[in-house]
Amino acid sequence: MKFLKNRTVLGVICIALALIICFAITPLFNASKSSTMKIVRVKSDLKIGQEITSKDIEIVEVGAYNMPSEVVQKSEYAVGKYAASEMIKGEYVLAAKISDFPASENAYLYGLTGEKRAISITIPSFAGGLSGKLISGDIVSVIAIDYKEKGETVVPDELQYVEVIAVTDKKGNDDETVTVKPDGEEETELPETVTLLVTPSQANILAELEAEGEIHVALVYRGTAENAQKFISAQEKFLEELAAEKDNEKENINKPEVPQKPTTQVSSESEIAEDNTSEDHSGENNSEIDKVIIDPENNAENTSENNSDNSESNSETEVNSNGESV
């Protein structure tokens, strides 16, 4: 290590390092900075969910230094796809900002298979839409004011349990969309419409209510998809029974009447009364929608404990038909 103390040796080493830096490292660095690459750039502003066409993008040559690795370099990788986020003119197209499918805010419309319909109803007031608290996945009941101009406020049996798939403001933005003002503050818009997932028969009723009456929406359930499906299944079961009853009525109307021979036997008063009673009860046996009650997930254990306590108390006291304890 004594040679390092020699000033001549140190000078030679410093000169050698300077030559290496000047003639080797610096040219490589300059070459990397001066290298270029072709990328895809946006020609016009794109909104979320908008399909990208060849008119919306262009191929430009830019410096490759510090260029993100996920930048799209070929137009075929962007054309025909959808903007996953808003992009402005002159912005580079990144792989994370495009998607093979429409934006999530419109995904519910692409999931329709023809069995059900998506229909929007207007919220007449702030309170009519649950004060802006509705979200996708909620199960609601639709309340009709002055239903069929009879002066009654009712919940039609066909609209007891309906699923909400979107809540939209007057600008067409869903509740999940956040609008930012120029000053950086978030702008909140009140909901204007509620989009529901319904059957064709339910859609017809909602269209009539939209045109003729005032609508309110009442929240029935918000929680897991499994429990929400129980409400939808109960509603679908009722609609099937209702459709079957209508089909039977049509068959009875179209069925020709067969003349019956007059009978000489006269029924007794008791038999006539029984027949009238059976007819009255037959009218009361119309199918009604099942009442679904879901225990809150957090209170499931408390509910089970209360039920067990109630069962024990009920087992201790027995009453007869007259209400007297035994």
C-alpha positions in Angstrom: 0.0 0.0 0.0 3.1 2.2 0.0 2.7 3.0 -3.7 -0.6 4.8 -3.0 1.3 7.3 -1.0 3.3 8.2 -4.0 1.9 11.4 -5.6 2.9 10.3 -9.1 0.9 7.1 -8.8 -2.1 8.9 -7.4 -2.0 11.4 -10.2 -1.9 8.6 -12.9 -4.9 6.9 -11.3 -6.9 10.1 -11.2 -6.1 10.8 -14.8 -7.2 7.3 -15.8 -10.5 7.6 -13.9 -11.1 10.9 -15.6 -10.5 9.5 -19.0 -12.8 6.5 -18.3 -15.6 8.9 -17.1 -15.2 11.3 -20.1 -14.8 8.8 -22.9 -16.8 5.8 -21.6 -19.5 6.5 -19.0 -20.5 9.9 -20.2 -21.2 8.8 -23.8 -23.2 5.9 -22.6 -25.3 8.2 -20.4 -25.8 10.7 -23.2 -26.7 7.9 -25.6 -29.3 6.6 -23.2 -30.8 10.1 -22.8 -30.8 10.7 -26.5 -32.5 7.4 -27.4 -36.1 7.6 -28.6 -39.1 5.3 -28.7 -42.5 5.4 -30.3 -45.5 5.5 -27.9 -49.3 6.0 -28.1 -50.6 9.4 -27.1 -54.1 10.7 -26.7 -55.3 13.1 -29.4 -58.7 14.1 -27.7 -60.1 13.9 -24.2 -61.5 10.5 -23.2 -64.1 9.8 -20.5 -64.3 6.8 -18.3 -65.9 3.9 -20.1 -65.4 5.5 -23.6 -64.3 3.1 -26.3 -60.9 4.0 -27.8 -60.8 4.4 -31.6 -58.0 5.1 -34.0 -59.2 8.8 -34.2 -58.6 9.2 -30.5 -54.9 8.3 -30.4 -51.7 8.9 -32.3 -48.2 7.4 -32.5 -45.4 9.8 -31.5 -41.6 9.5 -31.0 -40.3 10.7 -27.7 -37.2 10.3 -25.5 -36.9 6.9 -23.9 -35.1 8.2 -20.8 -37.2 7.7 -17.6 -40.2 6.5 -19.7 -42.6 4.3 -17.7 -42.4 0.6 -18.7 -46.2 0.3 -18.8 -46.6 2.9 -21.6 -48.4 1.5 -24.6 -46.1 1.5 -27.7 -48.5 0.1 -30.4 -51.9 1.4 -31.4 -53.4 -2.1 -31.7 -53.0 -2.5 -28.0 -55.3 0.5 -27.3 -57.8 0.6 -30.2 -61.1 -1.2 -29.4 -60.5 -1.1 -25.6 -62.1 1.2 -23.0 -60.8 4.0 -21.0 -60.5 2.9 -17.3 -59.9 6.5 -16.2 -60.2 9.9 -17.7 -57.5 10.9 -20.1 -56.8 14.4 -21.5 -55.3 15.4 -24.8 -51.5 14.9 -25.0 -51.5 12.3 -22.3 -49.5 9.1 -22.7 -51.6 5.9 -22.8 -50.6 3.6 -20.0 -51.7 -0.1 -19.7 -53.3 0.7 -16.3 -55.6 3.3 -17.9 -57.2 1.0 -20.5 -59.4 -2.0 -20.0 -60.8 -4.8 -22.1 -64.2 -4.2 -20.6 -66.3 -1.1 -20.0 -65.8 0.9 -16.8 -67.2 -0.6 -13.6 -69.9 2.1 -13.4 -71.5 0.7 -16.6 -70.7 -3.0 -15.9 -74.3 -3.7 -14.6 -75.7 -2.8 -18.0 -73.5 -5.3 -19.8 -74.6 -8.1 -17.4 -78.2 -8.2 -18.7 -79.1 -11.5 -20.3 -82.6 -10.7 -21.6 -84.5 -12.2 -18.6 -84.6 -8.9 -16.7 -84.7 -5.2 -17.5 -82.9 -2.2 -16.1 -85.2 0.8 -15.7 -84.7 4.1 -14.0 -87.3 6.0 -12.0 -87.2 9.6 -11.0 -86.7 10.6 -7.4 -89.3 13.4 -6.8 -87.7 14.8 -3.7 -84.7 14.4 -1.5 -86.6 12.3 1.0 -88.2 10.2 -1.8 -84.8 8.7 -2.5 -83.8 7.9 1.1 -81.9 11.2 1.4 -79.3 10.2 -1.0 -78.3 7.1 1.0 -79.1 4.4 -1.5 -76.3 2.4 -3.1 -75.9 -0.4 -5.5 -77.1 -3.8 -4.2 -79.7 -2.4 -1.8 -83.1 -4.1 -1.7 -86.0 -1.6 -1.7 -89.7 -1.4 -1.8 -91.4 1.0 -4.2 -94.2 3.0 -2.6 -96.9 4.4 -5.0 -98.7 7.6 -4.0 -102.4 7.7 -5.2 -102.0 4.3 -6.8 -104.2 4.0 -9.9 -105.8 7.3 -8.9 -107.7 5.7 -6.0 -106.3 8.0 -3.4 -104.4 5.2 -1.7 -100.7 5.0 -0.8 -99.6 1.4 -1.3 -96.7 -0.8 -2.1 -97.7 -2.9 -5.1 -97.2 -6.6 -4.5 -95.1 -6.8 -7.6 -92.7 -4.2 -6.2 -92.2 -5.4 -2.6 -88.5 -6.4 -3.1 -86.5 -4.8 -5.9 -82.7 -4.6 -6.3 -81.0 -1.2 -6.9 -78.2 -1.4 -9.4 -77.3 2.3 -9.7 -78.1 5.7 -8.3 -77.5 8.6 -10.7 -77.4 12.4 -10.4 -78.7 14.9 -12.9 -75.4 15.0 -14.7 -75.6 11.3 -15.4 -72.9 10.4 -12.9 -73.4 7.3 -10.7 -73.0 7.6 -7.0 -69.5 6.1 -7.1 -68.2 8.8 -9.4 -66.4 11.7 -7.7 -66.4 15.1 -9.4 -63.6 17.5 -8.4 -63.9 21.2 -8.7 -61.1 23.4 -10.2 -60.1 24.4 -6.7 -59.6 20.8 -5.7 -62.7 20.3 -3.6 -65.0 17.3 -4.3 -68.4 18.2 -5.7 -71.3 16.2 -4.5 -74.5 16.0 -6.5 -77.9 14.9 -5.2 -79.3 11.7 -6.7 -81.8 12.3 -9.5 -82.8 8.7 -10.5 -82.6 5.2 -9.2 -82.0 2.3 -11.6 -83.7 -0.9 -10.7 -83.2 -4.5 -11.9 -86.7 -5.9 -12.6 -88.7 -8.3 -14.7 -90.7 -7.1 -17.8 -94.0 -7.0 -15.8 -92.4 -5.0 -13.0 -90.9 -2.6 -15.6 -94.4 -2.0 -17.0 -95.8 -1.1 -13.5 -92.8 1.2 -12.8 -93.3 3.0 -16.2 -97.0 3.6 -15.3 -96.1 4.9 -11.8 -93.4 7.2 -13.4 -95.9 8.7 -15.8 -99.0 8.9 -13.5 -98.0 9.1 -9.9 -95.4 10.0 -7.3 -92.9 7.4 -6.2 -91.0 6.9 -2.9 -88.3 4.3 -2.3 -88.0 2.5 1.1 -84.9 0.6 2.0 -85.6 -3.0 3.0 -82.2 -4.6 3.3 -78.5 -3.8 2.9 -75.9 -6.4 3.5 -74.6 -9.6 2.0 -75.5 -10.8 -1.5 -76.7 -14.1 -0.1 -79.3 -12.5 2.1 -80.3 -10.0 -0.6 -81.0 -12.9 -2.9 -83.5 -14.3 -0.4 -85.7 -11.2 -0.9 -85.4 -11.4 -4.7 -86.3 -15.1 -4.7 -89.4 -14.4 -2.6 -90.4 -11.7 -5.1 -89.8 -13.9 -8.1 -91.8 -16.7 -6.5 -94.8 -14.4 -6.0 -94.5 -13.2 -9.6 -94.6 -16.8 -10.9 -97.7 -17.6 -8.8 -99.3 -14.4 -10.1 -98.6 -15.3 -13.7 -100.0 -18.8 -13.2 -103.2 -17.3 -11.8 -103.6 -15.1 -14.8 -103.0 -18.0 -17.1 -105.7 -20.0 -15.4 -108.2 -17.1 -15.6 -107.5 -16.9 -19.4 -108.1 -20.6 -19.8 -111.4 -20.4 -17.9 -112.5 -17.5 -20.0 -111.7 -19.2 -23.3 -113.1 -22.5 -22.1 -116.6 -23.1 -23.6 -119.3 -23.5 -21.1 -120.9 -27.0 -20.9 -124.7 -26.9 -20.3 -125.6 -28.8 -17.2 -128.8 -30.7 -16.7 -131.1 -29.3 -14.0 -131.0 -31.4 -10.9 -134.1 -32.3 -9.0 -132.3 -32.6 -5.7 -132.4 -29.6 -3.4 -129.4 -29.1 -1.2 -130.0 -28.5 2.4 -129.4 -25.2 4.1 -126.3 -26.5 5.8 -124.8 -27.7 2.5 -125.5 -24.3 0.9 -123.8 -22.6 3.8 -120.8 -24.9 3.5 -120.5 -24.1 -0.2 -120.7 -20.4 0.5 -118.1 -20.7 3.2 -115.7 -22.7 0.9 -116.1 -20.0 -1.8 -115.3 -17.3 0.7 -112.2 -19.1 1.9 -111.1 -19.8 -1.7 -111.0 -16.1 -2.3 -108.8 -15.6 0.7 -106.3 -18.3 -0.3 -104.8 -16.1 -3.0 -101.0 -16.4 -2.9 -99.2 -13.6 -1.1 -95.6 -12.7 -1.2 -93.5 -14.3 1.4 -92.4 -12.0 4.2 -88.7 -12.3 4.5 -87.0 -11.3 7.7 -83.2 -11.4 8.0 -81.5 -11.0 11.3 -78.7 -8.5 11.3 -75.3 -10.2 11.0 -73.9 -8.4 14.1 -76.9 -9.4 16.3 -77.2 -13.0 15.2 -75.7 -14.3 18.4 -77.9 -12.0 20.6 -81.0 -13.1 18.7 -80.2 -16.8 19.2 -79.7 -16.2 22.9 -82.9 -14.3 23.2 -84.8 -17.0 21.3 -83.4 -19.6 23.7 -84.4 -17.6 26.7 -87.9 -17.1 25.3 -88.3 -20.8 24.6 -87.3 -21.6 28.2 -89.8 -19.0 29.6 -92.5 -20.3 27.3 -91.9 -23.9 28.5 -92.4 -22.9 32.1 -95.9 -21.4 31.6 -98.6 -23.2 29.8 -102.1 -21.8 29.0 -105.3 -23.4 27.9 -107.6 -22.2 25.1 -109.4 -19.9 27.5 -106.2 -18.0 28.3 -105.9 -19.4 31.9 -102.5 -20.6 33.1 -102.2 -24.2 34.0 
